[in-house]
């Protein structure tokens, strides 16, 4: 929780600016936005397709690495 106390002779505008800066630094809004948006779960075919793509990329990377063409 973010708390900001008003200083002596501080305007409400500067108090609000300090408060909003503290809220942004604490990443509370970022967490709230990610919790607010819910993504749909991937289908089985999409999961399989992604996994297959990862496997083939890894094999190609290993093959090129053995040939000395990839660092």
WOURVEN-V794187 format. One record per pair of residues at least 12 apart in sequence whose C-alpha atoms are under 6 Angstrom apart, sorted by the first residue. I is the first residue (numbers start at 0). J is the second residue. Records with the same first field share a line. If there is no record, write none. Layout:
BEGIN
I: J ; J
END
This chain:
BEGIN
none
END
